[in-house]
Amino acid sequence: MIEVTLEQHKDLAIMHLDGKLYFESLSYLTEIWCQIVAKQPKIIAMDCKELDGIDSSSIGTLVQFFNEAMKKNIELIFYDLNPAIRKLFKTIHLEQFFTVTTGKKFMAKYCSFVS
């Protein structure tokens, strides 16, 4: 089960993910995603510090989110992936498409968006 806490700023939305992102949680995550995209932020970040697991269905959904973000000129960023999930992202080459960084680097680069 996944819990999502949303932090909304003018041009930046941060989704804090906590738990396991599995098929059963995708409708909930997609609902929140749609609410965020409707507000047309410039950046959507996913804080994955507390994300413990992810399945293949969820990865497919994240790819859909990425495609939608590109069409709407929204930058999608993932930060603070745990080592196992980061390894998975590298293994299936998601880092070639997704922006993946640390929380520290994310805050340093994007903190000007936070008001």
N, C-alpha and C positions, 0 to 999 in steps of 0.2 A: 504494500500500500504506500502511496506517495502523499505527502502533504506539501502544499505549495503556499508560500507566503509571498505576497506581491508588494513590491516597493515601487511606487510610481513617482517619477519626477517629470519635469516638462518634456524633455526629449529622450528620456531614458527610463526604461522599465526593467526591473530586476525581478526575476522569478527565483526565489530561494527554494530549492528542491530538497526534501527531507524524506528518506526512506528508500523504497525500492520502486523503480519505474518499470512496471510490468503491464502486460496487455490489459489487465483489469482496471488499470488507472488511466488509460489513454483517453477515454471520453472526458473525464474530469480535467486532465491536462489540456486537451484540445479546447474545451470550453473557456478555460482561462486564457489560453493563447489567443483565441478569437476576440475576447474582450480587450486584450492588450493591443492587438493589431488594429482594432477599430479606432483606437485613440491616436494612431499614426505616429508612434515615437520614431526617432531616428535610429535608436539602438535598443535592442532587447538582449539582456544578458541573463544567462542561466547560471546561478550560483550552485555548484554541484558539490560543495564542501561536505554536505550531509547526505549525498546520494550514495546509497550502499550497493545498488545493483541495477542492472538494466537488461532487458531481453531484446530479441531481434525485432519484435513488433514495435517496440518503443524506438529502436534505432530508425526503423522505417518512418515512423511518425516525425522524428527529429529531422530527417531528410526532407519530408514534406514541409515542415516548418521553415527549413532553410530555403527551399524553392519559393515558397510564398514570400518570405522576407526579401529575397532577391528581386522578385517581381515588383515589390512595393518600395524598393530602395531602403530597406531597413537592414542595418548591420546586426547580425546574430553572433553573440559571443558566449562561449562556455568557459567558466573559470573554476579553478580549484577542484579539478577531477581527482578522485582518489587514484592511486597507482594502478589498480586492476582495470578500472574503466578507461583510464588514459591509455593503457596498453591495448585494450580492445579497440579504441579509436584509432591507434596507430596501425594495428594489425589489419583492420578493414579499410584503412586509408581515409578515414573521415577527417583527419587533420589537414588533408589536401583541400577540403572544402570548408570546414568549420574553422572559425577562429577559436583557438584554445589557448588559454593563458593562466597565469596564477592570479589570485585575488589581489595581491600586492601590485602587480603590473597593471591589472585592470583599473584599480582605484587611481593609480598614478596617471594613467592615460586618459581616463574618462571622468575623473572627479569634477571637472569643470561643468559637466552636464547636470550635476546634482545641485539643486537649488533649495 
